[in-house]
Structures are given as structure tokens and as C-alpha cells.
């Protein structure tokens, strides 16, 4: 069965500094790139990951366990086995998949695969695969405007994460419990949805936290209002697929020029790119 680290959903504690978040974010980005590029064992060794974070291996291992909820190698093992499942579903031979996942034999790989996915590779492949939904979006109606706290940003897209680090730091200092945080990003309607915050280039956006029911307002943040209306919710990973845009039109909806909202289900500083979950909310009106 697929598992996420216990605190992947914005679970930073008050003791976590902005610097720590940035270092762990660098590590998560490194893990994502290296796994996608079929990296060598050394590129994802404990020592290399510690070097990326600019910590000693011992300190890195301790901080990672405290922040993420599992050892670094457990994260890598899970991500490799998830990647292996996708490769098997795509038709790659078992031996090739096992080797790419870092296992010396198909037997060792099959045992690890069964522990992660609840079935051996062969049995897992025989299970019915879920069909993609015919409509990859849902309609959300916000009946009334929601007051928010906001930090605006305009600059290089590579600096977007620092804005959210500042928001989290101010939320921690305010004393509001983490369970009350509802953090999201807001960008102009013409923003590049798929590349938002992922590549270089100029970026204009706002880091926002919903105001109620915070027990204390974070200092140093402006006020902003998320307006009432109708939104299409789609997974951020589908943002580059324009089929949902055509489906919206077919269902009688069209986008407006109001800002686009991005809801972060998992915290990018504590989650590898392969496991991040984000939703886009696109403002709509009837055609």
C-alpha cells in the first residue's frame, strides 16, 4: 500500500527554521531530479544528500527523521518502488525494472515490491487498473468571500519557495496551531500553470493563508479576500493537459480573468516532487 510520511501535509513544527526548510527543500528537489534521471547509487547516498543540505551525514539523518517522519533511505526505497510499479505497468521487463530500482535480483525486488504494494509484481499487474476519470475536474462553489493574510511576490520564479518559507515562519511565530493553517498560492489568470514556481523566469504571485479560524494573526502580512464564485478544481499535474479546458467548454463553463488559486495538500519542503499533491482552482463563469 502506498504511504506518505506522517507529516507530509504542512506538518512543520515551531522549532523548524526557514533555513532548515530551504535545505530540506533542496534535498527533495535533488531526489526528484536524480530518480527521474535514473541516477547512480552514489548520487542518492546518505553522504550526497547530506552534502546537498550542507550538513554532516549524522546531523542530516537526525533532522530528516524528525522533520519527515522516516529515514532518508526509507523515502528513497518507497519512491523507487512506486517508480517500479509505473515501469511494470508500462510493460518493462521485470529484470530491467528490478535493476533500475537498485535490486540485485528479481527475488529481492519482488519481496520489497510486495511489502510496498501488497502483492507480488505479477499479481499486482493482474489487478484491474483504475480508469482515468472522464472528467478530470470537479466544480467547487464558494458561497461567500473568505478573508485571508497575504504576502505578495514579484521576481524570479526560483525565489517563490522563500515566500512560503516566510509565511510558515510567521505562522509559527503567531502561535496558531498547524491544523488551522490553510496555505495556498494565488497567481494571475495568465500565469503558466504547469511551470508555476518550477523554472526560472519572472513570476508574480501571492502566498496566502486563510484568516479564520486562526487564533492569532501573523504579523507582517497584508489582508486579502478570496472572492466567492465557482471554480474548477484540477490536479496541478494535469495543468499542462489542455483536455480539461475543452471539457470545461463542453460542460458550458469558461475561465474568467480572476486569479488562479493553488492549494498545497503536501508541503514541498518535506515532500519529494513525485509525491507532492496540489490542486488548482480556476475561476469560472457560464458560457
SULFEN-V378978 format. One record per residue. N is the residue number from 1. RES is the residue in one small letter. PHI is phi in degrees with one decimal (NA if undefined). Layout:
# SULFEN-V378978
N | RES | PHI
N | RES | PHI
This chain:
# SULFEN-V378978
1 | x | NA
2 | x | -75.7
3 | x | -131.5
4 | x | -108.4
5 | x | -52.2
6 | x | -61.2
7 | x | -119.3
8 | x | -73.9
9 | x | -99.6
10 | x | 55.0
11 | x | -102.1
12 | x | -71.5
13 | x | -94.5
14 | x | -61.9
15 | x | -75.8
16 | x | -76.5
17 | x | -88.3
18 | x | -60.0
19 | x | -60.9
20 | x | -62.4
21 | x | -59.1
22 | x | -65.2
23 | x | -67.4
24 | x | -68.7
25 | x | -62.3
26 | x | -60.7
27 | x | -63.9
28 | x | -64.3
29 | x | -64.8
30 | x | -61.7
31 | x | -59.3
32 | x | -60.7
33 | x | -64.9
34 | x | -67.7
35 | x | -66.0
36 | x | -65.8
37 | x | -95.5
38 | x | 53.3
39 | x | -71.6
40 | x | -79.0
41 | x | -62.2
42 | x | -66.2
43 | x | -63.9
44 | x | -121.3
45 | x | -75.1
46 | x | -59.3
47 | x | -64.5
48 | x | -66.1
49 | x | -62.2
50 | x | -64.5
51 | x | -63.4
52 | x | -60.7
53 | x | -82.2
54 | x | 61.4
55 | x | -127.3
56 | x | -70.7
57 | x | -55.8
58 | x | -66.3
59 | x | -66.8
60 | x | -59.6
61 | x | -59.7
62 | x | -68.0
63 | x | -64.9
64 | x | -60.8
65 | x | -61.2
66 | x | -67.2
67 | x | -80.9
68 | x | -94.2
69 | x | 96.2
70 | x | -160.5
71 | x | -67.2
72 | x | -56.9
73 | x | -68.7
74 | x | -68.5
75 | x | -60.5
76 | x | -63.1
77 | x | -61.6
78 | x | -63.8
79 | x | -64.3
80 | x | -65.2
81 | x | -72.4
82 | x | -66.0
83 | x | -62.8
84 | x | -62.9
85 | x | -61.5
86 | x | -64.8
87 | x | -67.1
88 | x | -62.9
89 | x | -63.8
90 | x | -82.1
91 | x | 99.8
92 | x | -70.3
93 | x | -63.1
94 | x | -58.3
95 | x | -63.0
96 | x | -64.3
97 | x | -63.9
98 | x | -61.6
99 | x | -66.0
100 | x | -65.8
101 | x | -80.7
102 | x | 92.9
103 | x | -105.4
104 | x | -80.4
105 | x | -147.5
106 | x | -70.0
107 | x | -65.6
108 | x | -63.0
109 | x | -63.4
110 | x | -63.2
111 | x | -65.1
112 | x | -65.8
113 | x | -61.9
114 | x | -65.1
115 | x | -64.5
116 | x | -80.0
117 | x | -107.0
118 | x | 81.6
119 | x | -159.8
120 | x | -65.5
121 | x | -53.5
122 | x | -64.5
123 | x | -66.0
124 | x | -63.5
125 | x | -67.6
126 | x | -79.4
127 | x | -70.2
128 | x | -64.4
129 | x | -83.3
130 | x | -66.2
131 | x | -77.1
132 | x | -65.3
133 | x | -62.8
134 | x | -66.1
135 | x | -122.6
136 | x | -79.5
137 | x | -148.8
138 | x | -128.9
139 | x | -96.5
140 | x | -116.1
141 | x | -113.6
142 | x | -101.1
143 | x | -74.9
144 | x | -143.0
145 | x | -64.9
146 | x | -119.6
147 | x | -71.4
148 | x | -141.6
149 | x | -103.8
150 | x | -146.3
151 | x | -121.0
152 | x | -89.4
153 | x | -142.7
154 | x | -145.4
155 | x | 166.0
156 | x | -67.0
157 | x | -62.5
158 | x | -67.8
159 | x | -94.9
160 | x | -61.1
161 | x | -61.2
162 | x | -66.4
163 | x | -65.4
164 | x | -69.6
165 | x | -59.3
166 | x | -64.9
167 | x | -60.7
168 | x | -61.9
169 | x | -61.1
170 | x | -70.9
171 | x | -66.1
172 | x | -61.0
173 | x | -69.0
174 | x | -71.5
175 | x | 88.4
176 | x | -72.2
177 | x | -58.5
178 | x | -57.8
179 | x | -62.5
180 | x | -88.5
181 | x | -72.4
182 | x | -131.8
183 | x | -97.3
184 | x | -152.2
185 | x | -113.4
186 | x | -129.6
187 | x | -130.9
188 | x | -58.9
189 | x | -59.4
190 | x | -91.2
191 | x | -66.3
192 | x | -75.3
193 | x | -63.3
194 | x | -71.5
195 | x | -104.4
196 | x | -56.0
197 | x | 74.7
198 | x | -104.1
199 | x | -130.5
200 | x | -70.1
201 | x | 110.9
202 | x | -71.3
203 | x | -142.9
204 | x | -125.2
205 | x | -162.1
206 | x | -131.2
207 | x | -95.2
208 | x | -129.7
209 | x | -129.6
210 | x | -65.0
211 | x | -72.2
212 | x | -82.2
213 | x | -107.3
214 | x | -56.8
215 | x | -78.4
216 | x | -148.6
217 | x | -73.7
218 | x | -68.3
219 | x | -76.8
220 | x | 79.7
221 | x | -125.1
222 | x | -82.4
223 | x | -98.6
224 | x | -155.0
225 | x | -126.8
226 | x | -82.5
227 | x | -77.5
228 | x | -68.9
229 | x | 152.3
230 | x | -108.8
231 | x | -131.6
232 | x | -97.2
233 | x | -99.3
234 | x | -132.7
235 | x | -67.4
236 | x | -60.0
237 | x | -66.9
238 | x | -95.9
239 | x | -62.5
240 | x | -83.7
241 | x | -90.7
242 | x | -79.7
243 | x | -62.5
244 | x | -66.1
245 | x | -65.4
246 | x | -68.0
247 | x | -66.3
248 | x | -60.4
249 | x | -62.8
250 | x | -64.6
251 | x | -88.5
252 | x | 91.0
253 | x | -117.2
254 | x | -143.8
255 | x | -72.5
256 | x | -103.3
257 | x | -93.3
258 | x | -74.5
259 | x | -60.7
260 | x | -94.6
261 | x | -104.1
262 | x | -120.8
263 | x | -98.2
264 | x | -94.4
265 | x | -77.6
266 | x | -113.9
267 | x | -83.9
268 | x | -58.7
269 | x | -72.8
270 | x | -122.3
271 | x | -137.9
272 | x | -64.9
273 | x | -52.7
274 | x | -66.0
275 | x | -114.9
276 | x | -71.3
277 | x | -126.7
278 | x | -138.8
279 | x | -118.6
280 | x | -102.5
281 | x | -117.1
282 | x | -100.6
283 | x | -66.9
284 | x | -128.9
285 | x | -139.1
286 | x | -68.6
287 | x | -72.2
